[in-house]
Structures are given as structure tokens and as C-alpha cells.
Amino acid sequence: MILFFFLTTIQDTLAERERLHRIKLREQKVIWDEEQRVLANRRTREQLLSLAKELNVPIPDDFDKQYPPV
């Protein structure tokens, strides 16, 4: 009987830890997705500036408004 209680307690503890871990991952995913979005925007901006420089194309006056530096 004591062994059954002990195993049940361990299962409950593990289930609770897993539930908390899943909640933490859900919260972190929002942060990770935002970080990836910022990095993608930064790369896009850098690529556009690099391409314009290579092709000797003037950068539009409103470039910083369209692609704000991050």
C-alpha cells in the first residue's frame, strides 16, 4: 500500500512538472517567435541596403520609415 501511494505521488509530481514545463514552453514560444521576426526584419533591411549599394541605386528618402532600424 505504501509503495502504491509512493508511485502515485511520483506520477502526480511528474505530471505537474510536465504541465508546468509545457506552460513555460508556450510562454517562451511567443518570445522566440518575436526574436526570429526581429532577426528576419534586420536581415531584410541589411540585404536591401547591400543590394542598393551594389547596384548603385539611390536609397529612397523614406527607407527608414518603411524599414525602421531594429
N, C-alpha and C positions, 0 to 999 in steps of 0.2 A: 504494500500500500504506500509506503514511504517512497519507494522507487517510482511508482506511478505519479505521485504528487510532484516529485523532483523533476521527472521528464516533462510533465505538463507545464510546470513553471518555466523550464528551459525553452520549450516550444513557444510559450506566450512571450517570453523575453525576446527570442529571436524574431518572432512575428512583429513585435513592436519596434524592434531595431530596424527591420526591413521596411516597415511602414514609414518610419521617420527618415530613413535613407531615401526612399522614393520621393517623399515630400521635398527633401533637400535638393535632390536632382532636378525636380520640377522647377524649383526656385532658381537654381543655378542655370538651367537651360535658357531662361529669359536673359540672364546676364551674358551668357556665352553667345547667344544669337545676336545681341546688341553689339558685342565686341567684334563679331565677324562682319556685321553690317558696316561698322565704322572702318574696319580694315579694308573692306571692299571699296568703300567710297574713297578712302585715301589712295588706294591703288589706281582707281579710275581717274582721279584728279591728276595724279602723277603721270599716268600714261598719256592723258590728253595734253598736258603741258610738254611732255617729252616729244610727242608726235608733232605738235605745233612747232617746236623748236627745230626738229629735224627737217621739216618741210618748209621752214621759213614762212610760216603762216602767222599773221599777227593775232595775238590773243585778244578776244573781244573785251571791251571795257567792263561788261557785266559778268565776266567769267567768275569772279569771286562770289558774285551773288548767286549764280547758277550752281557753282560747285564750291561751296564755302570750305575754307581750310578746316581740317579737323584737328 
